[in-house]
Amino acid sequence: MAVVQLDTGVEDRHQQQPENGFVSPESSSSSAGLLTRIDGAVLPFLGGFGKYQKQLIVLTWIPAIFIGFSQYSDNFLLAQPNNTCVQPPGNRTNVTSAGHASLLDTSWRNSSSGRPAYVYANGSYSSGRNDTVSSMQCWCSEWTFELHTGLVQNVVTKWSLVCDSAWKVHIAKFSLLVGSIFGYLVFGILADWFGRHPVLIISVLFMLVFGLTVAFSVNVPMFSTLRFFEGFCLAGISLSLYVLRIELCLPGWRFSMTMVANFVVLGGQLLLPAVAYLCGDWQVLQAVIICPLLLMLSYIWIFPESLRWLLATQQYGRSKWIMGHITKKNRVNMELDPDNILTELQRALQKKPKKTCIVKMVGTRNLWKNIVVLCVNSLTGYGIHHCFARSMMDPEALETTMFHNFYADYYTMAGIAVTSCMALCPAVGLMGRRGGLLMFMIITALASLLQLGLLNLVGKYSGQLNIGMNNNFSVAFSIIGMFSSHAVSNLSIFFCAEITPTVIRGGGLGLVLASAGFGMLTAPIMELHNQKGYFLHHIIFACCTLICIICILLLPETRYQPLPETLADGECYTRQPLLAPRRPGEQRLLLGHLKSPEIHQPLNPASTNGKKKKPIATIIACVTGLG
């Protein structure tokens, strides 16, 4: 029964007219053949989502835990410690007045040890002293550090990246994110041109080289440069595994298999503190994170190239061998071929490969719009996530909240992410991709606007009304906003993988992931500026959520739909109404066909059962009936 539904969906998709009458240049090709009906004909012939495909899916899950280690390693490698000045500078009295000297003597005392002590966090001092004292505190010849992340030493403590050198920590954070952004863009194009499998293997090889070299860095510039290339290669691994996983599945399995991979990544985030505690040193931790990727070198022989990509790019020679391998693993009798797929494959062996670059997306009408909308959604989701996180960890509210410990902060973030993914599964199952994305974006916008507007009013009148719950409201809205924005980000990435055709899926997914990287990049930028301009930063992203809510309505629904294979297939994806049409004959396209009988033909009283329609009412009925 599932196969019949898939076949019907494919036929309807190819018969559907593109939006605004635009026809892709590839629409006249062999896109209607059996070899392009991969979800409806080829995969069912090979055993559907059989045992071999499930084994390959598991192989894409295993590296996800190490990807989670690398993505969240900055929380440990670059964590800010509590720092204590052991030896003040010898010429301190020569450059300060007597008043300043006595004030510094007071601030440098530690009641428990007698040694000078003060706390430095997030790139600035928050001890409540004046600026003069804070600047004096940086005049120190020798420091002692106390980490709360399970490590004895990390990058900050090894090279004393405090006070005037604190900006180097943020540059190190930039390097991993900027490398990931460039990696998504470059490897996305390479995955469409050379295949998913070569990109995966090359990324793993260079990840081993650069990742292990990071552990032997001798200074901060070397560390930051190598982290850039580590992020670059990490992006290639993440993107290629994501695309391979999507292209292995039938429509009913795509979302569930992707969500399991997300849970495995979050599992890596939850296990990382224990791994850091066992390692003790940041160099050992870095090596432990990277070394397990050596096992992925076996994927050279175990993991095949994506059959879907080979068929979409007309590489039928390699496709024939892989199809034979899959049928052997799934124990499928190839003689039972009612659709004559092998016969058509044999006739197509002489065709030349036809590859496509992501730049051809510019010549489309629907496809570029869908990808741009999802890029803006992922950028907004990850960008505003930091705004909510900063509000929840507001140092001014530490007395009234529980979030003042590293592990409390870390596991709160991880718990919100896990809860968000758990809520995403039933929401998408009930409302589909577009409905779920719209719901979570509305929740994000409401949480942001209430936090920016309502909390200001509560804070303004709290003194008159004796209301002391401003901080509690802020934490509550921050948790809700982080919950929904995390769901928006994950669903936008998955949505893009389903909408983008196979021939440019790597490039399209790379664009959305790079946009997400730009959103995440706002966090270290705000820390570098000591949180200056944070309120404006939040307002800008709050406005973006309102724009995204409108743009989401332009997206099509892809649940239970076959993946598009060519640009013509992707161009045929147009938006459908959120609610079921009132009449079966209502037009679902963005614009109606030019030969609409209700608009361009004269009204016939007999055809309306004696009831005449006014022209204006007819036009309104047609317009409101459009998707």
Disulfide bonds with the S-S distance in Angstrom:
Cys85-Cys140 1.95
Cys138-Cys163 2.36
